[in-house]
Amino acid sequence: MRQVLIIVLTVLGMGAGYRAEARQFYQLGGHAGNLWSESGTLSSIDVARVPGAIRPFSAESGENLIASMGERNGDITSLVSIYTLPANWLEERVFVVDGDSSTAFVHPPRINFFRGPGFFYTTPMFFDLGAPFPIEGVRFATRADHPGHKIRQFRLSINDGREESKNEKGNLIWTLVHDEKDNLSPVVELDIEPRIARHVYLHPLEVGETWEVAEFEVYGQGFVPQASFLSDPIDLGRASSLGRIWWNGALDLGAKIVIQSRSGSDDQPEVYWRKTGVGGEEVPFGANGRPMSRQEYGAMPQNVRGGITQDLENWSVWHTYEYADGLAGIQIRSPSPRQYVQLHIAFFSARLAGGQIDSLFFEFSQPPVVSEAIGEIHPPFVESSDPVRFTYAVRTRLEEDQAGFNVLEVRTPARLEAIHEVRIDREVVDFTPSFDPADPHQFAVQFDRIDQDQTLLEVDFDARVFNYGTAFNGAVSDADSDEVPQSVIPGDAISELLSDALNVRTPLKGSLLSAVHVVPNPFSPNGDGVNDQVQFSYTLLRLTDVVPLETEIYTLAGDRVRTLGAGEGGSALYQTAWDGRDDQGELVDPGLYIYRVVVEAGSGREERLGAIALAY
């Protein structure tokens, strides 16, 4: 397999005390990347229709899927281990799929002597399309000069090729789609309500007459429902920090693409088990006493093969990204530093809606800035929406060829409010903060370089947490190089803290909508620039998804004068202002008004009401 690594070097200097840093990029697909077909396993994937890209197999309207089944490793012999092929089926060529309507498979009457007079043998025909397509029509016919050789009676059945569509012995479970009792036409054209089929089964019923099939054709339109690409383990050469991953492609409305990554320390992410023959015992090594490779497992007899499990000792679990995540790039969630990376792309298509990945990239650097960054956050349990002083602690492990780091970055769905103090080995140090209140979900601090093994870094900051299990994802980096930041993983950074986690919990019970703070009250929208607007502040809590949310203003008589916001929102702090005008833009009369904030959740409706005084 060819391997393409795009390398960007930043030369920091030469000689003792200096080194060259590198941020490297791995590419799949596109014009310059590793070929998809040489980089992993394709399942129902088309690599020919769009050069450099992968997409699910699809059929165009009027396309005969039989003519292209060989390109997908489909044929008329794939079921030979289960079913008997017709006599003389493979002599020279198979006439029913050779594209020549002047040739035919001819079947004379064959008496079944075991059953007696009036009984005949028949020859069923099985076709493997190579992938499960939405089919909508089947056509077969005699040669033009032999119209009398029509099939009088037949059954047509299909199977979608899924494991769930097989019985306990592995035989296909067929679904009957047409049962013909008296066909009088030499050309049979069957319209089928669109349904998924990979295998097609034509079963002529013998009536003591010669019949033939010149060409058998299957037509469909649309994408296969599921397709996937699984890369081989990608060897980065040595343990590396993993950075962002991103991709280019297209996705139709109604379809879905899911990308996954996992990282490991060896080139075999699975454990292969062998049956010993002693009861149900299985062992993860071959007869030679060594762990089995995929090739050795595949070479064993079927009755000796045991199960296949993930090697969670040397490999991480799969981490999942939605298609939209990687269009602008997203940090790889799989742990690092690791030497091996594996990628999985799954396509889920509707009949006429699919997607494709044109190219995929991820970045890494080596050596990593640290061998390991272990972190935990304290306190691990807080009240929802309350401002809390947190401590983010990181202890790192460094080796001789690692220069260390001088930046910590934290990203979180919580609302960050202020950074107070940085300590290195419990000593307060100077730091440079990077925090934008307009984007209160991330911050960074820069400090003097940490280049000693087991150094403890602590950062104190204020934040509000709204959801149970809110994550505080951290990464350490070297501001003086182009190395990829090294992700912080949860663990025991400080022995006296018992959390060992990077997420914060909140109470699971309670209101979804907090009290509403109204400031100023009263207010006076007279245009003098003082108290011209009233601001409503409130928090949505404990929501796992967005829900309908609206804020309205009413008179004391119950008449609505203004809708301030109607839409959807999730757990967060919200602020809405009213300028004293109604929905038509006119200033309302002075007096008392009622505000109403409403949230609609699966557990029911919650609302908050209160009075506002408006004066001129």
N, C-alpha and C positions, 0 to 999 in steps of 0.2 A: 504494500500500500504506500503510495506517495504521501508525504506529510509536508504541509505548508505551514511554516511559522513565520509570521511577519514580525521582525524585530526592530524596535526603536531604541537606540542607545543614547544615553545622556552621559557624556564624559565629564566626570567631576575633577579629574586630575590624574597625574601619573607619579609613580614613585611611592616610597614608604608613607603610610598613613592615608593614601588615597585609593579609590577604587572606581570602577565603571559600573553604573547601575543600568538595568535594562527592564523595560516593560515590553512584554512580548504578547503577540496576538495569534490565536489559533482560529482558522477559518474553515468552515464547511460550505461547499456549494459556491455559487456565483461563478465568475470567470476565472478567478485565480485560486480558489480554495480547493481543499481535498474533495475528491469525487464522492458523492453520496454512495454510489454503488460499490465503491472500494473501501468504504469506511465503516460499514456495519451491515446490519440485516434489514432488508426491506420487506414489508408485508403489505401487499395490495398497493404499492407505491409506484407511480409513474415517474420515471426520470428522463423520458424521451420527449414528451410533449413540449415542455418548456426547458431549453438547455440551461443546465446549471441549477435548476430548481427541483424540488420534490413536491408532489401533490398526489392525492388519491387517484386511483384509476377511475376513469369516467367513460361513458358511452354517449356519442352524439346521436341525435334522432336519425333513424334509418341506418345505423351502423350494425353490420352483422358481426356479432361477438364471436361466432365460431371461427371466422376468418382470422381473427387476431389472438385466439386463445393460446397458441403456441408461444407468443411473445410474453405471456404471463405464466409460462410453465403449466398451462392447462392442455389437455389432450383427451383422446378417447381410450387411453390405456391406464390412467391413474387409478382406476378402481379395479384393476386386474386381480389384485390380491383378494378382493371381496366377491367380484362377480366374474362369470365366464364370458370371454369375448366371443363374438360371432365367428362361425367357421369361415376360414379364408379372409378374415377381417384385415389382416396385416400383410397380405400378399401384394407386393409391388407398392401399392398406395391405397389409402382408404378412400374409396370413391365418393362416399357421402360428404366428405369435407375437403375435396381436392379443388373446388372451385370450377369444375368442369361439368356442366349440366348434361353433356353427352355421354357420361359414364355413370354407372349406377351399381349399387350393391343389390344383387338379384337373389331372391330367396324363393326357391321352388318349394312345393309342398313336401313335407317330410313327415311320414307316418310314424306315430309313436306306437311301436309294436307292443310295448309293455302295457299300454292301456287299451289296445284293441282298435277295431275299425272306427273311423270317425274322429279319432284323436290325432293331433298333429303337434310336432315340435314347433316352437317359434324362436325368434332371435331378438332379444331385447337389445337396445342401444343406449349407451351411457356416454354423456358428454360433460367434461369438466371445463368451465369457462376460465379457470385460473384465478378467479376472484368473484366475490358475491356482488352481482349487479342488480339494479332495479330493471327487470325485464318486462316487456309489454307485448311481445309477439313472437310466434314461432311459425316457420314456414318450411315445408318439405314437399317434394314433388317427384313424379316419375320422369323418365326421359320423354322428350316431346313426341318421339315416335313409338312410345309404348304406353299409351294412356290407360290401357286395360290392366296394367300392373299396379293399380292403386291399392292402398291398404284399406280394406273395407271396415275393419274394426281395430281400434287401438286405444291405449290410455297414455296420457302425458302427465308426468309427475315431476316435481322439483324438490331440491333440498338446498338450504342456504349455506351449507358448509361449516356451520358452527359446531363446536364440540357438543353443545346442548342438543343438537339435532341428530345425535347418534344414540343407539341403544347401548346397553351394558357390554355388548360384544364388539362395539365399534362400528357396527353396520349403520348406514344412513337410514334415517327415518324419512320416508317419502311422503310428500303432500300431493294428492291428486288434484290437477287443475282442469283436466278435460277427459271425458269418457265418451268416446265415439262408438255408436252402435251400428251405423250404416252409412259409411262415407261413399259418395258416388263421384267424387271429383279427383282427378289425377294431381291437382295442385291443392294442398291443404294450407290454409292461412288462418291461424288462430290468434285472435286478439285476446290478450290476457290483462286483467286488471293489474296495474304495476305492483310487483312484489319482488322481494329480494331472492335471487337464486344464483347458486354457483354450479350446481349439478343439475342436469336435465336428463330425464329418463323417458325414452320412447319405447313403449311395449306394444308391438303389433300382436293382435290376437289371431291365431291361425284358423282359417276357415277352409283350408284345402285348396287354395288358389295361389298362383305365383304372384308375389308382390315385390316391389323394389323401391329404393330411395336413391334418387340421383344426387340431390344436395339437401343437407339439413342446415337450417339457418335459425339463429336466435337474435332477436332485436331488443334493444333497450335504450334508455335515455337517463342520464344522471350519474351521480357519483356512487361508488361503493360506500356503505355506511360507516365503516371503520378502516383505518389504515395506520401504519406506524413505521417509524425508523428507529432502530436501536443501534447506537454506535458501538464499535469495539472499544474496550478500555483505551483511552488516549494517554500515551506515556509522555509526560512532560520532561522526562530525563532526570529529574530530582525533585525533592519536596519543594513546592512552590506556593506562594500566596495567590489566591484566586480573587480576581477583581470582578468587573462587570461582565455581564453577558447580554447580547442584543442580537436582533435578527431583522431581516427585511422580508416582506411577503405580501400576501393579500388574503382577505377573509370575507366571504359572503355573509350577509345577514341570515341567521338561522343555522350556520355552521360553527364549529368550535375547534380550536387548536390548543393543545396543552403541551408545554415543554417541561421536561424534568431533568435534573442533574443529580449525580451522586459522586462522591470522591473516595479514593481508597489508597492504601499503601502497597498493594500488589496488583498484579495484572489479572486476577481472577475474582470477580465479585460474587460468584456463587459457590456453594458447597455441593458437591455431587455425592450421592449416597449409593452404596452397593448392598444388595440383598445377600445375606450370608446363607440363607436356606435353613437357618435355625429359627423356627417360628416366624415371627414378623420382624426379626432383627435386621437393622440396616446400619452400616458403618460408613464413615466419610473417607475411606481410603480403599485403594485397590488391593489385589491379592499380594502385591509386593510390599504392602504396608505403608505406602506413601499416598498423600492426598491425590485424588484423581483430577485430571484436567478435563476440559469439555470434550476434547478429542477422544480421550480414553473412555470417557463415559459413553459417548456415542458409538464406540466400537464394541461395547459389550452387548451380549444378547438381550433382547427386550425383557425377558423374564428375570434377568439379573439386575436390571436398572432399578434403583430405588428413587427416592424423591430428589428434588432440587430445591435448596433453600438459599437465602441470602447470607453472605458472610458478613455479619454485623460486627464481628471483631475487628476486621481490617477495612471494612467499607461502611460508609454512612448509609442511612435510609435515603430514599428518593425525596428530593425537594422539588416542589411544583411551582410553575409560573404560568399565568394566563398569557394569551397571545399579546394583549395590549401592554403587558408589563415590559416586554423587551423591545418595543419599538423605539423607545428613547434610551434604553439600557437600564439594567437593574443589577444590583449586587448579587453575585452568586451566593446562594444560601447554604450550599454544601460546605462542610468544615474544611479548613486548610490551616497549615500547609500540608498538602498531599501531593504525591507524585502522579497519581492516575485520576482521570476524570472520565465519566461515562454520561452520555446524553441520550434522552428518549423523547421523541416527538410523536404525539398521537393526534390523529385527525378524526373528527366526528362530523359526518356530513349528513345533510338532508338530501332529498332526491336531486334537487337542482341547485343546491347551495353547498359549496365546498371552499377550500382554501389551499394555499401553497406557501412554502417557505423558500425564498429565493437564495438566501445565504444566512449563515449564523456565525457569530464571532464570540470569543471570550478572551479576556486578558488575564495575564499572570506575570509574576516576576520571581526571580530566583537569584540569590538565596532570599528567603523571606526576611522581613525586617526583624522578626523574632521567631523563635521556634514554636512558641505557644503563648497566647495571651488569655489568662483565666480571669473572669470577672464576676462580680455579684453586686446587687444593688440593695440598699437598706434605707428605710424600712421596707419589708416585702409585702406588708398589708396596710392599706390606708382607707379612709373614708372617701367615697366618691366625690369628686369635684372640689375637695378641700385643698388649699395650697399647702404643700408639704415640702420640708427640707430633706432632700435625698443625698445620700453619699454613693457615688459610683466608684467602686474599687477594682483595680486591675493589677494583677501580679504576672510578670512576664518571665519567660525562660529564654535566655540568649546563649548562643554558641560563639566560638571564636571568630567565625567569618561574618558575623552579623554586627552592624554598626549601631543598632538600636533605633530608637524613635524619639520624636519630640512633639507629636501631635496626637490628641485623642478626639475622635468625632463620635457623637451620639445622635442617633435618629430614633424617633418614637412617635406613636399616635397621640401620646399625652401632650398637654399644652405646657411648654417650657416658659418660665417667666424671668429667671435671673440666675446668673452664675456667681458664686460667692468666693470660693476658695479652692486652691490646688495645693496638695501636699505630696511630697516625695519622701518615702520612708518616714512619715509622720511629721516632717518638717515643712512648714508653710513656705511656698516658693512664689516668685513672681510668675505671672502668666499673661498671655495675650488672648483675650476672648474673641470669638467670631460668632455673633448671634444677631439675627435679624428678627425683631418683634413681628414683622409682617409675615414671617414664616416660622411660627413658634414650635416647630416639630423637629428641629435639629440645632445643634451647636457644636463648636469645636474650640479647643483650648490648645495653645502652643506654649511650651515650657522648655527649660534646659534639657538637653538630650539625656535620655535614660539608656545607658549602655552597659549596665551591670546586671548579671543574672539574679533573678528573684527580687528585683526592686519592686516596691509597692507604690502604686500611684492611686491617689484618692482625689475625687472632685466633688465638691458640694454645690448643689443647685436646687432651685425651687421649681416645682411643676405641679400641675393638677392632672389627676388620673380619672378617667370616666368609665372605662371598661374593665371588667375582670380579666386578669391575665395580660395586661398591657405590657408589651415588650419594649425594652430599652436596648437597642442594638448598637454596639460600639465597634470601633476599628481604630487601630494605632497605625501611624504612618510616619515617614521621614519627610519633613518639609523641604529638605535640602537635596532630595533625589526624586527620581521618577518611578520609584517602586510602587507596586500595588499595595494599598493598605491591607493590614492583616486583621481579620475579624476577631473580635473578642468572643470567646465561648464561655458559657456558664460553668461555674465551679467554685471551689473553696479558695478565694483570694485572701480572706482574713479568717483565721481559725475561730475567733471568738464570735463571728457572725454565723448564724445558722441557716441563712436563706440559700446560699449556693446557687442563686438563680438570677436571671436578668429580666424577669417579668414581675409585675406588681399586681397583687390581687385586691379586689374591692368586695364589699358585701354583695351577695347575690340577691338579697331581698330588699324591698323598699320602693319608693316612688321612682317613676321614670322621669318626672319633671320636677325640677327644684323650685324653690320659691323664686318669684320674679322681683328683681331690684329695679326701682323706678327713680331716676335722678335726672333733673331736679323735679320736685313735685311740691308746690305748683311750678308751672313754667309759663313764659310769656312770649309768644311768637310775634313780637311787634317790630322785628327787623332792626333792633338796636345792637344786635350781636351778643346780647347777654341772655342766657337761658331761653334761646329761641327754639330749642328742640328739647324733647324729653326722650331719654334713652331707657329701653327695657333690656335688662340682662338676665339670662336664665341658662340653665344647663340641662341637657338631655343625658340621662344616665342609663347604664346597664343594657343598652341596645346592641344587638348583634348585627343589625342591618339598618338601612335607611327606612324611615317611616314618614307618613304624611304629617305635616306641621304647618300651623297657620297662626297669625297674630292679627287681631281685629280690634277696632275701637267702636263703642256704642254710646248712644245717649242714655240718660237715666230712664227714658221711656222704652228702651230696647231697640231703637232704630240704629242700624249699622251705618256709620258715616265713613269709615276708612278700613280697607284691608291692607295691612302693612307688609304681609308676606304670606304666601301660600305655596308650598312646595314640599320637598322631602329633606330630611336631615338625619344624621346619626349622632352617636354620643359625642358631645362637644359643648363648648361654651358659645352662646349665641347673643348677639347684640343687635337690637332694632331701634331705629329712631322715628319719632313722629314730629312733624313740623306744624301741627295744628290745622292742617288742611284736610278736606274731604276727598272722596275719590274723583271729584270733578275739578280739584285744584283750588277750591275756594276756602278761605279761612272760615272756621266754624265760630259760633258765638262763644263768649266766655261762659264758664260754668264748670260743672262736674261731669266727667265722662268715665266710662267703664272700659278697661282693657281686658281682653280675653286671649289667653294663649292656650292652644289645644294641640295635643299630640295623640295620634291614632296608632296603637301598637296591637300586636297579636293578643296581648293580655287584656285589651280594652282601651277605653278612652280616658285620658287624664287631662284636666284643664286647671288653669289658675286665673282668678278674677281679682280685680282691684280697681280703686278709684284714682283718677287723675284730675287735678285742678288746673284749669286754663284761665289765665287772667291777662288783661292788656294794661 
